Amino acid sequence: MTPALLASALFLFVTIGYSGLCAASPFGNCRKCRGMGHAITTDRKGKTKRGKDCRRCKATGKRIRVGRHLYNVAARLHRDGTR
């Protein structure tokens, strides 16, 4: 197998795998709060407590994946263009 063919097969495999992941699970954990929806802080005694709500995910702990966002944009563009 030539290196170019191997690279294109690997790229195709990764692309199909990621699109399958976006179809099965369109939302991933928020990178800022790590899916918790809020920050973890400590009080003066060192005891952990709940901090402020995450502004990036609006305290849901989830974010939309990049591939799913691109699919939504393409679907919206197609839907608006065919009306």
C-alpha atoms as one frame of an Amber mdcrd trajectory, in Angstrom:
protein
   0.000   0.000   0.000   1.381   3.391  -0.899   1.700   6.039   1.830  -0.758
   8.375   0.074  -3.408   5.666  -0.125  -2.824   4.710   3.494  -3.101   8.340
   4.606  -6.330   8.887   2.684  -7.820   5.661   4.088  -6.894   6.736   7.616
  -8.381  10.201   7.042 -11.600   8.648   5.718 -11.799   6.299   8.718 -11.307
   9.157  11.211 -13.866  11.357   9.426 -16.529   8.642   9.371 -15.833   7.830
  13.014 -16.183  11.458  14.110 -19.361  11.964  12.098 -20.796   8.842  13.743
 -19.870  10.225  17.155 -21.546  13.552  16.341 -24.691  11.739  15.184 -24.857
   9.489  18.253 -23.845  12.081  20.849 -24.106  15.671  19.542 -23.179  17.229
  22.900 -19.897  16.865  24.761 -18.710  18.061  28.154 -17.891  21.744  28.556
 -14.135  22.276  28.488 -14.167  25.117  31.000 -16.114  23.452  33.819 -15.378
  19.857  32.718 -19.076  19.019  32.506 -20.016  20.039  36.035 -21.781  23.298
  35.153 -20.049  25.263  37.880 -16.641  25.938  39.367 -15.282  24.249  42.473
 -13.973  26.620  45.125 -12.785  26.246  48.678 -13.759  28.218  51.722 -11.301
  29.590  54.265 -11.188  26.273  56.118 -10.215  24.380  52.949 -13.572  22.666
  52.517 -14.697  22.392  48.881 -17.943  24.039  47.896 -19.883  24.904  44.794
 -18.688  28.020  42.992 -20.262  30.255  40.388 -22.192  28.908  37.421 -20.218
  28.418  34.211 -20.918  31.229  31.753 -19.729  29.299  28.704 -22.276  26.464
  28.968 -24.856  28.409  31.025 -24.561  25.892  33.888 -25.638  22.894  31.787
 -22.204  21.288  31.644 -22.659  20.488  27.946 -21.491  22.048  24.690 -22.286
  21.270  21.068 -19.548  19.443  19.151 -17.833  21.218  16.252 -18.954  18.600
  13.719 -22.563  18.825  14.846 -22.425  22.627  14.652 -21.156  22.418  11.060
 -23.926  19.947  10.209 -26.546  22.278  11.736 -25.206  25.233   9.724 -25.261
  23.209   6.477 -28.779  21.899   7.166 -30.040  25.409   7.948 -28.456  26.782
   4.777 -30.026  24.015   2.671 -33.427  24.456   4.331 -33.381  28.233   3.789
 -32.234  27.855   0.183 -34.965  25.396  -0.803 -37.945  27.317   0.580
